[in-house]
């Protein structure tokens, strides 16, 4: 029997599947086909929420399959988080080692600000590279731009995709350097970001979107109306610098 870093060589395959922003119709054909062929499904779930958005998106495609919800703690304690991801990876590995094809679901794109990446780091030490397959998904900002008919880039324009910094002032040089800036994880800092955009005369060239592809989706280019709204959760802000 061969071994890889202390583990038996796997007999099955692992698939990390990007589900897109929330609309089941935005699933790729490859994602659907992989789900239908998988033996077991792993679904991430926050320890603060009752339902898994990922499971809701694919509910019609996983009926009758073994579904395991993996609970992840909402904490910034790296040791606690790493332990949770290691445990999750070991659960996935067990299925793959036993010859089953296992699929792991993640909202959005697996390689873009996704917690899937932490799981993948552990699995990469357990499974042969040839058994690990990651299927891309549509990002929230791509979906938002398309819904609003809001061009992200043309010609030789440059794009930056960033999480909102702790110090909002750090946004200024980025907004000055790039033609389009996608600001993720706005959350509680939305009002501060809008204030900066107003100071830079950019508030009229921005698109705000929250819960894109979901039933509570909300999009607007009227940023001033968002002040004090508390809409920063599950949102993305796209800012366009107009060339003169």
Rosetta blueprint (number, residue, H / E / L):
1 X L
2 X L
3 X E
4 X E
5 X L
6 X L
7 X E
8 X E
9 X L
10 X L
11 X L
12 X L
13 X L
14 X E
15 X E
16 X E
17 X E
18 X E
19 X L
20 X E
21 X L
22 X L
23 X L
24 X H
25 X H
26 X H
27 X L
28 X L
29 X H
30 X H
31 X H
32 X H
33 X H
34 X H
35 X H
36 X H
37 X H
38 X L
39 X L
40 X E
41 X E
42 X E
43 X E
44 X E
45 X E
46 X E
47 X L
48 X L
49 X L
50 X L
51 X L
52 X L
53 X H
54 X H
55 X H
56 X H
57 X H
58 X H
59 X H
60 X H
61 X H
62 X L
63 X L
64 X L
65 X L
66 X E
67 X E
68 X E
69 X E
70 X E
71 X E
72 X E
73 X L
74 X L
75 X L
76 X L
77 X L
78 X H
79 X H
80 X H
81 X H
82 X H
83 X H
84 X H
85 X H
86 X H
87 X H
88 X H
89 X H
90 X H
91 X H
92 X H
93 X H
94 X H
95 X H
96 X H
97 X H
98 X L
99 X L
100 X L
101 X L
102 X E
103 X E
104 X E
105 X E
106 X E
107 X L
108 X E
109 X L
110 X L
111 X L
112 X L
113 X L
114 X L
115 X L
116 X H
117 X H
118 X H
119 X H
120 X H
121 X H
122 X H
123 X H
124 X L
125 X L
126 X L
127 X L
128 X L
129 X H
130 X H
131 X H
132 X E
133 X E
134 X E
135 X E
136 X L
137 X L
138 X L
139 X L
140 X H
141 X H
142 X H
143 X H
144 X H
145 X H
146 X H
147 X H
148 X L
149 X L
150 X L
151 X L
152 X L
153 X L
154 X L
155 X L
156 X L
157 X L
158 X L
159 X E
160 X E
161 X E
162 X E
163 X E
164 X L
165 X L
166 X L
167 X L
168 X H
169 X H
170 X H
171 X H
172 X H
173 X H
174 X H
175 X H
176 X H
177 X H
178 X L
179 X L
180 X E
181 X E
182 X E
183 X E
184 X E
185 X L
186 X L
187 X H
188 X H
189 X H
190 X H
191 X H
192 X H
193 X H
194 X H
195 X H
196 X H
197 X H
198 X H
199 X H
200 X L
201 X L
202 X L
203 X H
204 X H
205 X H
206 X E
207 X E
208 X E
209 X E
210 X E
211 X L
212 X L
213 X L
214 X L
215 X L
216 X L
217 X L
218 X E
219 X E
220 X E
221 X L
222 X L
223 X H
224 X H
225 X H
226 X H
227 X L
228 X L
229 X L
230 X L
231 X L
232 X L
233 X L
234 X L
235 X E
236 X E
237 X E
238 X E
239 X E
240 X E
241 X L
242 X L
243 X L
244 X L
